[in-house]
Amino acid sequence: MGDTYSRRALAALAVAGVVGPGLAHYYLNGAGHPLVANVVFAVGYLGAAFLFWNGWLRHIDIGPA
Protein backbone atom coordinates (compact mmCIF):
# COMPACT_ATOMS: atom_id res chain seq x y z
CA MET A 1 0.00 0.00 0.00
CA GLY A 2 2.86 2.41 0.69
CA ASP A 3 2.24 6.15 0.65
CA THR A 4 -1.02 6.07 -1.26
CA TYR A 5 -4.32 4.40 -0.59
CA SER A 6 -5.55 1.40 -2.55
CA ARG A 7 -8.28 1.77 -5.14
CA ARG A 8 -10.76 0.02 -2.87
CA ALA A 9 -10.00 2.40 -0.01
CA LEU A 10 -10.42 5.39 -2.32
CA ALA A 11 -13.76 4.09 -3.57
CA ALA A 12 -14.94 3.58 0.02
CA LEU A 13 -13.75 7.07 0.93
CA ALA A 14 -15.59 8.58 -2.04
CA VAL A 15 -18.84 6.84 -1.12
CA ALA A 16 -18.56 7.52 2.61
CA GLY A 17 -17.45 11.10 1.99
CA VAL A 18 -20.61 11.86 0.05
CA VAL A 19 -23.19 9.62 1.72
CA GLY A 20 -22.08 10.12 5.34
CA PRO A 21 -22.23 13.92 5.47
CA GLY A 22 -25.41 13.89 3.39
CA LEU A 23 -27.21 11.57 5.77
CA ALA A 24 -25.94 13.48 8.80
CA HIS A 25 -27.17 16.73 7.22
CA TYR A 26 -30.59 15.22 6.49
CA TYR A 27 -31.14 13.87 10.00
CA LEU A 28 -29.77 16.91 11.82
CA ASN A 29 -31.91 19.19 9.67
CA GLY A 30 -34.94 17.03 10.44
CA ALA A 31 -34.15 17.25 14.15
CA GLY A 32 -34.30 21.03 14.00
CA HIS A 33 -30.60 21.87 13.96
CA PRO A 34 -29.99 23.45 10.53
CA LEU A 35 -26.78 25.31 11.46
CA VAL A 36 -25.18 22.21 12.96
CA ALA A 37 -26.33 20.23 9.91
CA ASN A 38 -24.64 22.66 7.54
CA VAL A 39 -21.40 22.66 9.53
CA VAL A 40 -21.31 18.86 9.74
CA PHE A 41 -21.97 18.58 6.01
CA ALA A 42 -19.28 21.09 5.07
CA VAL A 43 -16.63 19.64 7.38
CA GLY A 44 -17.41 16.05 6.36
CA TYR A 45 -17.49 16.75 2.64
CA LEU A 46 -14.36 18.92 2.65
CA GLY A 47 -12.55 16.45 4.90
CA ALA A 48 -13.27 13.63 2.47
CA ALA A 49 -12.16 15.80 -0.45
CA PHE A 50 -8.89 16.56 1.35
CA LEU A 51 -8.27 12.88 2.10
CA PHE A 52 -9.04 12.00 -1.50
CA TRP A 53 -6.60 14.64 -2.73
CA ASN A 54 -3.95 13.63 -0.22
CA GLY A 55 -4.22 9.92 -0.94
CA TRP A 56 -4.44 9.99 -4.72
CA LEU A 57 -4.25 13.29 -6.57
CA ARG A 58 -1.27 14.83 -4.78
CA HIS A 59 1.06 12.15 -6.14
CA ILE A 60 0.20 12.76 -9.80
CA ASP A 61 2.80 14.77 -11.69
CA ILE A 62 0.90 17.16 -13.95
CA GLY A 63 3.81 19.49 -14.67
CA PRO A 64 5.36 20.11 -18.07
CA ALA A 65 6.98 17.15 -19.79
C-alpha positions as CSV (number, residue, x, y, z in Angstrom):
1,M,0.0,0.0,0.0
2,G,2.9,2.4,0.7
3,D,2.2,6.2,0.7
4,T,-1.0,6.1,-1.3
5,Y,-4.3,4.4,-0.6
6,S,-5.5,1.4,-2.6
7,R,-8.3,1.8,-5.1
8,R,-10.8,0.0,-2.9
9,A,-10.0,2.4,0.0
10,L,-10.4,5.4,-2.3
11,A,-13.8,4.1,-3.6
12,A,-14.9,3.6,0.0
13,L,-13.7,7.1,0.9
14,A,-15.6,8.6,-2.0
15,V,-18.8,6.8,-1.1
16,A,-18.6,7.5,2.6
17,G,-17.4,11.1,2.0
18,V,-20.6,11.9,0.0
19,V,-23.2,9.6,1.7
20,G,-22.1,10.1,5.3
21,P,-22.2,13.9,5.5
22,G,-25.4,13.9,3.4
23,L,-27.2,11.6,5.8
24,A,-25.9,13.5,8.8
25,H,-27.2,16.7,7.2
26,Y,-30.6,15.2,6.5
27,Y,-31.1,13.9,10.0
28,L,-29.8,16.9,11.8
29,N,-31.9,19.2,9.7
30,G,-34.9,17.0,10.4
31,A,-34.2,17.2,14.1
32,G,-34.3,21.0,14.0
33,H,-30.6,21.9,14.0
34,P,-30.0,23.5,10.5
35,L,-26.8,25.3,11.5
36,V,-25.2,22.2,13.0
37,A,-26.3,20.2,9.9
38,N,-24.6,22.7,7.5
39,V,-21.4,22.7,9.5
40,V,-21.3,18.9,9.7
41,F,-22.0,18.6,6.0
42,A,-19.3,21.1,5.1
43,V,-16.6,19.6,7.4
44,G,-17.4,16.1,6.4
45,Y,-17.5,16.8,2.6
46,L,-14.4,18.9,2.6
47,G,-12.6,16.4,4.9
48,A,-13.3,13.6,2.5
49,A,-12.2,15.8,-0.5
50,F,-8.9,16.6,1.4
51,L,-8.3,12.9,2.1
52,F,-9.0,12.0,-1.5
53,W,-6.6,14.6,-2.7
54,N,-3.9,13.6,-0.2
55,G,-4.2,9.9,-0.9
56,W,-4.4,10.0,-4.7
57,L,-4.2,13.3,-6.6
58,R,-1.3,14.8,-4.8
59,H,1.1,12.1,-6.1
60,I,0.2,12.8,-9.8
61,D,2.8,14.8,-11.7
62,I,0.9,17.2,-13.9
63,G,3.8,19.5,-14.7
64,P,5.4,20.1,-18.1
65,A,7.0,17.2,-19.8
